[in-house]
């Protein structure tokens, strides 16, 4: 084990299809807002499954409230 910190970002992306975006907004000299996003195909599939589950449960709740 070494005592050197391992905070450096890897030089190669974890996924070959990984896409990154960086956004920076400056307002005057003292205010800067920065954002970074990472997008992978696995994340797209996971978000789709989560959105489908939420929409299906909302549809079931809406149908149950109309009948009740």
Secondary structure, DSSP 8 states (H G I E B T S, - for coil): --SS---S--SS-SSTT-EEEEEEEEETTTEEEEEEEEE-HHHHHHHHHHHHHHHHHHHHHHHHHHH-
